Amino acid sequence: MHPSCTRPTMPEVTVGAFRRQAGLFATGVCVVTVQHEHRIFGMTANAFTSVSLAPLLVLVAFSDQAHTLTVLEESGQFAINLLSREQENVSRHFAGSARSLPEIHFEPFSGGPRLVGSLAAIGCAVDQMVTAGDHRLVIGRVIALSEPPAEGERPLVFWRGAYWRLPAGAVGPAPALEGEQIFFD
Ligand SMILES: Cc1cc2nc3c(=O)[nH]c(=O)nc-3n(C[C@H](O)[C@H](O)[C@H](O)COP(=O)(O)OP(=O)(O)OC[C@H]3O[C@@H](n4cnc5c(N)ncnc54)[C@H](O)[C@@H]3O)c2cc1C
């Protein structure tokens, strides 16, 4: 093989290398809330995705060590609170690593409590739970949607193991797609 054609060495498949590679996929951040016997539990998660349109299903991957998962198994319901760009410390708090105590308020919602200040909330009833390695995949049937966020509100973004904020004004659709929203089947 010509020297200029040599491929870069592929990294060894280790937990660390995998986490770094998977962390290149930019996500939003949510707090999953559960209410059980008058107590509220919350956990920061980015392993959240929509799954199906008929029926409407979403998925959250929980570590099998998560306290919130234990409570969720009891309650059978939860809410996904999509965090706004202002809520980095809220994310840190519900991941157990806040630098200072953020103000946290909940209001009643379907499935689980709504975290005040979040971009939007999705209420869910547990449809299935599947064990996958050291995680439990919780599939939820969507039972409620909060009102859409105000124009100009932005999500909190997680990428490469760090929080990122979309700038308030400068961001917009890619020029070629201006004005067009993309929905695919
Ligand atoms: C960006 C990011 C994404 C993550 N994604 C995932 C993921 O997809 N899946 C996953 O399993 N883990 C994920 N984690 C890790 C997870 O958030 C932490 O391991 C978390 O601590 C596990 O939560 P727990 O249910 O064990 O709750 P705990 O560790 O018991 O609680 C977490 C924190 O929330 C606080 N808290 C809980 N309920 C309330 C309440 N009612 N009022 C005020 N404070 C409360 C607790 O005081 C504690 O500080 C993520 C972490 C980060 C930073």
The ligand as an SDF file (V2000), in Angstrom:
LIG
                    3D

 53 58  0  0  0  0  0  0  0  0999 V2000
  -25.8730   15.1290   30.6240 C   0  0  0  0  0  0  0  0  0  0  0  0
  -26.1560   13.8640   31.3980 C   0  0  0  0  0  0  0  0  0  0  0  0
  -26.9000   12.8560   30.8210 C   0  0  0  0  0  0  0  0  0  0  0  0
  -27.1960   11.6840   31.5320 C   0  0  0  0  0  0  0  0  0  0  0  0
  -27.9420   10.7280   30.9340 N   0  0  0  0  0  0  0  0  0  0  0  0
  -28.2850    9.6120   31.6140 C   0  0  0  0  0  0  0  0  0  0  0  0
  -29.1480    8.6590   31.0230 C   0  0  0  0  0  0  0  0  0  0  0  0
  -29.6230    8.8230   29.9040 O   0  0  0  0  0  0  0  0  0  0  0  0
  -29.4560    7.5520   31.7490 N   0  0  0  0  0  0  0  0  0  0  0  0
  -28.9630    7.3640   33.0250 C   0  0  0  0  0  0  0  0  0  0  0  0
  -29.2850    6.3310   33.6440 O   0  0  0  0  0  0  0  0  0  0  0  0
  -28.1490    8.2750   33.5960 N   0  0  0  0  0  0  0  0  0  0  0  0
  -27.7980    9.3920   32.9350 C   0  0  0  0  0  0  0  0  0  0  0  0
  -27.0040   10.3330   33.5280 N   0  0  0  0  0  0  0  0  0  0  0  0
  -26.5000   10.1030   34.8870 C   0  0  0  0  0  0  0  0  0  0  0  0
  -27.5990   10.3610   35.9450 C   0  0  0  0  0  0  0  0  0  0  0  0
  -28.1880   11.6460   35.7940 O   0  0  0  0  0  0  0  0  0  0  0  0
  -26.9770   10.2850   37.3580 C   0  0  0  0  0  0  0  0  0  0  0  0
  -26.2790    9.0620   37.4960 O   0  0  0  0  0  0  0  0  0  0  0  0
  -28.0560   10.4210   38.4350 C   0  0  0  0  0  0  0  0  0  0  0  0
  -27.4600   10.7880   39.6540 O   0  0  0  0  0  0  0  0  0  0  0  0
  -28.8250    9.1450   38.6700 C   0  0  0  0  0  0  0  0  0  0  0  0
  -29.9810    9.5180   39.3310 O   0  0  0  0  0  0  0  0  0  0  0  0
  -30.7430    8.6680   40.4120 P   0  0  0  0  0  0  0  0  0  0  0  0
  -32.0540    8.2970   39.8460 O   0  0  0  0  0  0  0  0  0  0  0  0
  -29.8910    7.5500   40.9510 O   0  0  0  0  0  0  0  0  0  0  0  0
  -31.0460    9.7450   41.4540 O   0  0  0  0  0  0  0  0  0  0  0  0
  -30.2010   10.3630   42.6440 P   0  0  0  0  0  0  0  0  0  0  0  0
  -28.7240   10.2180   42.3840 O   0  0  0  0  0  0  0  0  0  0  0  0
  -30.8050    9.8130   43.8520 O   0  0  0  0  0  0  0  0  0  0  0  0
  -30.6460   11.8780   42.4400 O   0  0  0  0  0  0  0  0  0  0  0  0
  -29.9990   12.6980   41.5330 C   0  0  0  0  0  0  0  0  0  0  0  0
  -29.9750   14.0980   42.1200 C   0  0  0  0  0  0  0  0  0  0  0  0
  -31.2820   14.6560   41.9710 O   0  0  0  0  0  0  0  0  0  0  0  0
  -31.6910   15.2190   43.2070 C   0  0  0  0  0  0  0  0  0  0  0  0
  -33.1520   15.0730   43.3240 N   0  0  0  0  0  0  0  0  0  0  0  0
  -33.8680   13.9470   43.0780 C   0  0  0  0  0  0  0  0  0  0  0  0
  -35.1990   14.2010   43.2780 N   0  0  0  0  0  0  0  0  0  0  0  0
  -35.2990   15.5240   43.6520 C   0  0  0  0  0  0  0  0  0  0  0  0
  -36.4010   16.3810   43.9970 C   0  0  0  0  0  0  0  0  0  0  0  0
  -37.6590   15.9560   44.0510 N   0  0  0  0  0  0  0  0  0  0  0  0
  -36.1290   17.6590   44.2900 N   0  0  0  0  0  0  0  0  0  0  0  0
  -34.8720   18.1340   44.2680 C   0  0  0  0  0  0  0  0  0  0  0  0
  -33.7860   17.3560   43.9720 N   0  0  0  0  0  0  0  0  0  0  0  0
  -33.9980   16.0760   43.6740 C   0  0  0  0  0  0  0  0  0  0  0  0
  -30.9450   14.4290   44.2820 C   0  0  0  0  0  0  0  0  0  0  0  0
  -30.8070   15.2300   45.4470 O   0  0  0  0  0  0  0  0  0  0  0  0
  -29.6030   14.1680   43.5950 C   0  0  0  0  0  0  0  0  0  0  0  0
  -28.7270   15.2730   43.7450 O   0  0  0  0  0  0  0  0  0  0  0  0
  -26.7020   11.5090   32.8520 C   0  0  0  0  0  0  0  0  0  0  0  0
  -25.9420   12.5250   33.4300 C   0  0  0  0  0  0  0  0  0  0  0  0
  -25.6750   13.6890   32.7160 C   0  0  0  0  0  0  0  0  0  0  0  0
  -24.8670   14.7840   33.3690 C   0  0  0  0  0  0  0  0  0  0  0  0
  1  2  1  0
  2  3  1  0
  2 52  2  0
  3  4  2  0
  4  5  1  0
  4 50  1  0
  5  6  2  0
  6  7  1  0
  6 13  1  0
  7  8  2  0
  7  9  1  0
  9 10  1  0
 10 11  2  0
 10 12  1  0
 12 13  2  0
 13 14  1  0
 14 15  1  0
 14 50  1  0
 15 16  1  0
 16 17  1  0
 16 18  1  0
 18 19  1  0
 18 20  1  0
 20 21  1  0
 20 22  1  0
 22 23  1  0
 23 24  1  0
 24 25  2  0
 24 26  1  0
 24 27  1  0
 27 28  1  0
 28 29  2  0
 28 30  1  0
 28 31  1  0
 31 32  1  0
 32 33  1  0
 33 34  1  0
 33 48  1  0
 34 35  1  0
 35 36  1  0
 35 46  1  0
 36 37  1  0
 36 45  1  0
 37 38  2  0
 38 39  1  0
 39 40  1  0
 39 45  2  0
 40 41  1  0
 40 42  2  0
 42 43  1  0
 43 44  2  0
 44 45  1  0
 46 47  1  0
 46 48  1  0
 48 49  1  0
 50 51  2  0
 51 52  1  0
 52 53  1  0
M  END
$$$$
